[in-house]
Amino acid sequence: MTGVLVVCVARAGISLSSAVWIVVAAMAVQGIYHPHSRLLLYRYTAIEVATHAMVAGTIMTVPFVPFGWSGMVTASPQA
């Protein structure tokens, strides 16, 4: 965790912007997800665990679609 914070602060300067907190939150969630997913691998196959994780992630992201819809529709092919 300290390493991620050092890298984020080095890129953002002394101020802790919202992007830094997003990276720190993502790091914390990954730190919880990976050890717990190992427990699931004893019971289910890797493809089952990955599929359920992707479906759950998609469901949790659906409420945010209206906020980015206009940007997705008007995005250029390069984006």
Secondary structure, 3 states (H helix, E strand, C coil): CHHHHHHHHHHHCCCCCHHHHHHHHHHHHHHHHHHHHHHHHCCCCHHHHHHHHHHHHHHHHHHHHHHHHHHHHCCCCCC
